[in-house]
Amino acid sequence: MKKYSRHTFTLIELLAAMAVFSILLVVSLRLFSGAQQMWLRSEQKTDTFASARTAMEFLASRMQTLTYIEDSSYANQYPFEITEKSIWFVSSVAMGDGGHYRHFVKFRLVDPEGSSEYAGNLQMIKYTGQNEKSKNFFGQLFPSYNETARRNRKIKSVDQAVDHLQEVFKAFDAADFKDDPTVEGTKTRAAAVDICENVIDLKFTRYVALEDPDDPGDASKNRLDPDPKTGTAHAAPYLVEIELKMLDSRESFLKWKEETDSSKKNDIFLEHGYTFRRAVLLGKKGSE
């Protein structure tokens, strides 16, 4: 009868097999991890681009509702203000009955390096005020609030309107961007809407079309030029270019925010950030 011998693995063979298996497992895990990281980066990039595209479309559509009186007299113009970091204006939206609904809109970036939970958020502040039956535009548009004693209050100049609006916007900062902030002891009809987050910079560049730039004309037209100290302009431009700088995730944003070295901040942006630009043509809405 033929005999068969049973072969067994030696300890050395078992160790060698385990070593080979371990190497293959590590290589497989690294390949899988790398593929997963690439997929996550791709998803973050897609989400960031989608968020930026939505934000730009939103800004452009609302800015194109800008209403501005084409009057050489500054006293007859609608209040308007644009700086390098923010913009606010009268927005006129068509109603179903053929009328228009007017309110103030402000776009601003909440301090990216600040302590607020809204830091890095691009926001729209909408201020509706309280309409009154008055032939004076400013009396119609601006609120007397809800107090009976203030129902006769009228804002009859652009400067008074601008001052009042600035108080409303400052109240948002004081109330940490909560809706209906208190101004002069009374709640206003105002609300903040977050458009997108993880924004580290927002820039508005304005372009004004003048028929005769060599003719300064009326002194009030000088308000077309930004104040050299504040960089603020008070007349609607012909075209506005928006520049938005965003990071691809909240994790990247917090890492950027906590970094104190400017060069390292820049390195984080180069690795995880994107710059988006959009030109919004206002045309005759901003011409004279």
C-alpha positions in Angstrom: 0.0 0.0 0.0 1.2 3.4 -0.9 1.8 5.8 2.0 1.3 9.5 1.9 3.0 12.0 4.2 1.2 15.1 5.4 3.2 18.3 5.0 3.0 21.0 7.7 4.1 24.7 7.5 7.0 25.6 9.6 7.0 28.7 11.8 9.4 30.5 9.4 7.0 29.9 6.5 4.0 31.1 8.5 5.9 34.3 9.5 7.0 34.9 5.9 3.4 34.5 4.7 2.1 36.8 7.4 4.8 39.4 6.4 3.8 39.2 2.7 0.1 39.5 3.6 0.8 42.5 5.9 2.7 44.3 3.2 -0.1 43.7 0.7 -2.7 44.9 3.2 -0.7 48.1 4.0 -0.3 48.8 0.3 -4.0 48.2 -0.3 -5.0 50.4 2.6 -2.7 53.2 1.3 -4.2 52.9 -2.2 -7.7 53.0 -0.7 -6.9 55.9 1.6 -5.4 57.8 -1.3 -8.4 57.2 -3.5 -10.7 58.2 -0.6 -8.7 61.4 0.0 -8.9 62.2 -3.7 -12.6 61.6 -3.7 -13.1 63.8 -0.6 -11.1 66.6 -2.2 -13.1 66.3 -5.4 -16.3 66.5 -3.4 -15.1 69.5 -1.4 -14.1 71.2 -4.6 -17.4 70.5 -6.2 -19.3 71.7 -3.2 -17.2 74.9 -3.0 -17.7 75.7 -6.6 -21.4 75.1 -6.4 -21.7 77.3 -3.3 -19.6 80.1 -4.9 -21.7 79.9 -8.1 -24.9 80.1 -6.1 -23.6 83.0 -4.1 -22.4 84.9 -7.2 -25.8 84.3 -9.0 -27.6 85.5 -5.9 -25.5 88.7 -5.5 -25.7 89.4 -9.2 -29.5 89.0 -9.4 -30.1 91.2 -6.3 -27.7 93.8 -7.4 -29.5 94.1 -10.8 -32.6 95.0 -8.9 -30.8 98.2 -7.7 -32.9 101.3 -8.1 -31.2 104.6 -8.5 -32.6 108.0 -9.4 -30.7 109.6 -12.3 -30.6 113.1 -10.9 -27.6 115.5 -10.9 -28.8 116.8 -7.5 -27.5 114.6 -4.8 -30.4 115.6 -2.6 -32.8 113.8 -5.0 -30.9 110.6 -5.4 -31.7 107.3 -3.7 -29.3 106.5 -0.9 -26.5 104.2 -2.0 -23.1 103.2 -0.5 -20.3 100.9 -1.7 -16.9 100.3 -0.2 -14.3 97.8 -1.1 -15.8 95.3 1.4 -19.6 96.0 1.3 -22.4 97.4 -0.7 -26.0 98.5 0.1 -28.7 99.9 -2.1 -32.4 100.2 -2.7 -33.8 97.0 -4.2 -37.0 97.2 -6.2 -38.8 93.9 -6.8 -41.8 93.6 -9.1 -45.0 92.5 -7.5 -47.8 90.4 -9.1 -50.2 93.3 -9.2 -47.8 95.4 -11.3 -46.4 97.4 -8.4 -43.0 97.3 -6.9 -41.8 96.4 -3.4 -38.8 98.4 -2.3 -36.4 97.7 0.6 -32.7 98.1 1.4 -30.2 95.3 0.8 -26.7 95.1 2.2 -24.1 92.5 1.3 -21.2 92.1 3.7 -18.7 89.6 5.0 -18.7 88.9 8.7 -15.1 89.3 10.0 -13.4 86.0 9.0 -10.9 86.3 11.9 -13.5 87.5 14.4 -14.9 85.5 17.4 -18.5 85.4 16.2 -20.1 82.1 15.3 -20.9 83.8 11.9 -17.3 84.6 11.1 -16.5 84.0 7.5 -20.2 84.1 6.4 -21.3 86.1 3.4 -24.5 87.8 4.5 -27.4 89.7 3.0 -29.1 92.1 5.4 -32.6 93.1 4.2 -34.2 96.2 5.8 -37.9 96.9 5.0 -38.7 99.5 7.5 -42.3 100.7 7.9 -44.2 102.3 5.0 -46.1 105.5 5.6 -48.6 107.5 3.5 -46.5 110.4 2.5 -45.6 112.2 -0.8 -42.0 112.3 0.4 -40.1 109.3 -0.8 -37.9 109.1 2.3 -41.0 109.2 4.5 -42.5 106.3 2.6 -39.3 104.1 2.6 -37.9 104.7 6.0 -39.6 103.7 9.2 -41.0 105.7 12.0 -40.9 102.3 13.9 -43.9 101.0 15.6 -44.3 103.6 18.3 -47.2 106.0 18.0 -45.1 108.9 19.2 -42.7 108.4 16.2 -45.3 108.1 13.5 -44.7 111.7 12.3 -41.0 111.1 11.9 -39.8 111.9 8.3 -36.4 111.5 6.8 -36.1 114.2 4.2 -32.5 114.1 3.1 -30.1 111.5 1.8 -27.6 112.3 4.5 -30.3 111.6 7.2 -31.2 108.4 5.4 -27.6 107.2 5.3 -27.1 108.0 8.9 -30.2 106.0 9.8 -29.2 103.0 7.7 -25.7 103.0 9.3 -27.3 102.8 12.7 -29.4 99.8 11.6 -26.3 98.0 10.2 -24.3 98.8 13.3 -27.1 97.3 15.4 -26.6 94.0 13.6 -23.0 93.9 14.8 -24.0 94.8 18.3 -26.7 92.1 18.3 -24.3 89.5 16.8 -26.2 89.5 13.5 -29.6 88.5 14.9 -32.8 89.6 13.1 -34.7 92.7 14.0 -31.9 94.5 15.9 -32.8 97.4 18.2 -32.1 100.9 17.0 -32.9 103.9 19.3 -34.6 101.5 21.7 -36.9 100.0 19.1 -36.8 96.8 17.0 -36.3 97.4 13.3 -37.8 95.4 10.5 -34.6 93.9 9.4 -33.2 90.3 8.9 -29.9 88.7 8.0 -29.6 85.9 5.6 -26.4 83.7 5.3 -25.5 83.1 1.6 -22.4 81.0 2.0 -19.6 80.3 4.5 -15.9 79.8 4.7 -15.2 83.1 3.0 -12.0 84.8 3.9 -12.2 87.9 1.6 -14.9 89.8 -0.3 -14.1 92.7 -2.6 -16.2 95.1 -4.7 -14.6 97.0 -7.5 -16.7 99.8 -9.0 -16.7 101.4 -12.4 -18.5 104.7 -13.2 -19.3 105.9 -16.7 -19.1 109.7 -17.0 -20.2 111.6 -20.1 -17.5 114.2 -19.7 -14.9 113.2 -17.1 -13.0 116.5 -17.8 -16.0 118.6 -16.6 -16.4 118.4 -12.8 -19.9 120.0 -13.2 -21.9 120.3 -10.0 -20.0 119.8 -6.8 -22.4 117.1 -5.7 -21.1 114.9 -8.6 -17.8 114.6 -6.7 -19.6 112.1 -4.6 -19.1 109.7 -7.5 -15.5 109.5 -6.4 -14.7 107.5 -3.3 -13.9 109.3 -0.1 -10.1 109.1 0.2 -10.3 108.3 3.9 -13.0 105.7 3.9 -13.1 104.5 0.3 -16.8 105.0 0.3 -18.8 106.0 -2.8 -22.4 107.3 -2.7 -23.5 107.0 -6.3 -24.4 103.9 -8.1 -21.6 102.6 -10.5 -22.0 101.5 -14.1 -20.5 98.1 -13.4 -19.4 96.2 -10.2 -16.8 93.4 -10.1 -17.2 91.0 -7.3 -14.2 89.0 -6.0 -14.8 86.2 -3.5 -12.1 84.1 -1.8 -13.3 80.8 -0.2 -11.8 77.8 1.5 -13.0 74.3 0.6 -14.3 73.2 4.1 -15.0 74.4 7.6 -12.0 72.5 8.8 -9.7 74.4 6.4 -11.4 77.7 7.4 -10.8 77.1 11.1 -7.2 76.0 10.5 -6.7 79.3 8.5 -8.4 81.3 11.2 -6.3 79.9 14.0 -3.1 80.4 12.2 -1.2 83.6 13.2 1.6 83.5 10.7 0.5 85.3 7.5 2.8 83.2 5.2 1.3 80.0 6.6 -2.2 81.5 6.2 -1.3 82.0 2.5 0.0 78.5 2.2 -3.4 77.2 3.6 -5.2 79.3 1.0 -3.0 78.1 -1.8 -3.7 74.5 -0.9 -7.4 74.7 0.1 -8.7 78.0 -1.3 -10.2 79.3 -4.5 -10.9 82.8 -6.0 -14.1 83.6 -7.8 -14.9 86.7 -9.8 -18.1 88.0 -11.4 -18.9 91.3 -13.2 -22.4 92.7 -12.7 -23.4 95.3 -15.3 -25.8 97.9 -13.9 -25.8 100.1 -17.1 -28.0 103.1 -16.9 -29.0 102.4 -13.4 -25.6 103.7 -12.4 -25.1 106.4 -15.1 -25.9 110.0 -14.8 
